[in-house]
Amino acid sequence: MNTICSTAYLPNLHYLFYVINSNEITIEQFEFYEKQSFKNRTHILTANGVLSLTIPVLNNHGKSCVKDIKISYKENWQKQHWGAITSAYKNSPYFDFFEDDFKGFYSQKMETLLDFNTQQLTTILKLLQLKKEISFTSSYNYNIQDKIDTRRIIHPKLSTSVDKNVTEALAKPYYQTFGYRHGFTPNLSCLDALFNIGLTTKEYLSSNFVLET
């Protein structure tokens, strides 16, 4: 089965669940950019609880297509984000293994949000040793018949998933560095799983059922 999804910054496990359990991934680049979505934000678990990291963007007024959204570097958000990620996960079991794979994203300056997110997703798939075909939409199609459409179901304002199987899969506890303090926190950025349980993230999210449209 194939999946169509929005672009996402360090995508959460809900998003990655569909990616791992699909043969091909199509990223929507012609939908209108929406504020307060996962397109430019992610959640990590720190000593003080869940922290939201947001990439500031330009030309986000009006009806701008995602492909045209550019990243703002007026503020040093890269230093802030990497500092927060390091502080949250430096003592996690697999931080040293994956640190260099992500650190570079917080020093180089990419122009568009879509390119930044796509390169991060490509890195994540490579680390998990997953060969997935990534393509992009050529136009916006509201009704998708031949793919799982996650564009409107993975959003901070919505519950984990409308799919019971996915909800149950994401509720399974795994080790978290600050779990002793906050209890298990589900559906964080994929970094949380990668840094805490390493390559077993793939097994954690692998589906034993067939995803259906």
Sequence and secondary structure as in RCSB ss.txt:
>XXXX:A:sequence
MNTICSTAYLPNLHYLFYVINSNEITIEQFEFYEKQSFKNRTHILTANGVLSLTIPVLNNHGKSCVKDIKISYKE
NWQKQHWGAITSAYKNSPYFDFFEDDFKGFYSQKMETLLDFNTQQLTTILKLLQLKKEISFTSSYNYNIQDKIDT
RRIIHPKLSTSVDKNVTEALAKPYYQTFGYRHGFTPNLSCLDALFNIGLTTKEYLSSNFVLET
>XXXX:A:secstr
 EEEEE  SS BHHHHHHHHT SEEEEE SSB  SSSTTSEEEEEETTEEEEEE  BSS SSS BGGG BB  SS
 HHHHHHHHHHHHHTTSTTHHHHHHHHHGGGTS  SBHHHHHHHHHHHHHHHTT   EEEE SS  S  SSSEE 
TTTS TTS S S HHHHHHHTS    TTHHHH    S BHHHHHHHHGGGHHHHH  SS    
